[in-house]
Each structure stands twice: as structure tokens, then as C-alpha cells.
């Protein structure tokens, strides 16, 4: 299984450096199997109240991961606004 705590720490460091925003928390699933080239999502809560989804790709059988993209969650999605 992917070390979700390690992935969460890496995402927090990467996001804070890349977009210069404070991260309150990161939540990754704890049951992700290590399969190279597979992807999974983690939720990122920023200090300013915004939320984003980080898409991670598993790079190796050792469980190394890389952020593929960070997508802001649109609070108004589906509201017709």
C-alpha cells in the first residue's frame, strides 16, 4: 500500500512551494495499492478556505509518487451559476 502520510506530507510541501499558499491539511486514501503508472486523488484544504484535488501518479513499485496536477474544487459546480 502507498504510505498515505508520506504522500500527504509531500503534497503539502509541493503545493506550498509551487503556489505559495499555506495548506491546512491533505487527505489521501489509505488503501491505494502500489501499481506503477496508476493514479489516485488526494484532497487539499488551503488555509484561505479553498479546496483542491491533487492527482498523483505512482512512479515505481517502491511507491514513489508525483503530483500530476492540482485542480481547484469549484464550490459552485452544479448550482447553475
N, C-alpha and C positions, 0 to 999 in steps of 0.2 A: 504494500500500500504506500501511496505518497505520504510523506511526512507533512501533514497539513499545517502544523505550527511553523515549520521551516518555510513552507511556501508562503504563508501569511506574512511572516517577517520580511521575506524577500520582496513581496509585493509592496508592503508598506514603504520600505526603503526606496524602491524603484519609483513608485508614484510620487513620494515626497520630493525626490530629486528631479524627476522629469517634468512635473507640472508645478513645482514649488508651492504645494498645498499641504497642509497638515492633515494627516489621516488619523481618525479616531479609532477605527477598527477595520479588520479584514476577516472575512469568514469564508473558509474553503471547506468543501465536503471532506469528511474523514474517511470515506470509503472508496477513494479513487484507486483503482488497480494500476500498477505500473505497466503500461503498454506504450512503447516508443511510438511517437507521432500522433497519439491520441490527444484530445483536448478536453479541458473542463473549465468551468466558470467558478469564479470567486466573487463575493460581494464586497465592495469597498465603500465604507462610510467616511466621508470627509468631514473635517471639523466645522466647515461652513454650512453643514446641513445637506449638501448634495450627496448623491449616491451614484456609484458606477459599478459596472460589471467588468471584471478583468478576465479575459480569455487566456488561458495558459496552455502551452503545448508541452507534452512530455518529450524530452530530448533523448533520453537513453534508458537502458534497462536498470540503471542505478537510481532513477527517479529524478534526474536533473530536469528542471522546468524553466521555461522562458515565457514572459508575457508577450502575447501576440498582439493584443490590442486592449485598450481601456475605453469602454463605451459608457457615456453618461446615461443614467436612467432618467427618462423623461417622465416627470411626475404627472404631466397632463395627458399622457398617452391614453387614447381611448375615450377621452372626455369630449371630443369633438371641438376642442379649442385650438 
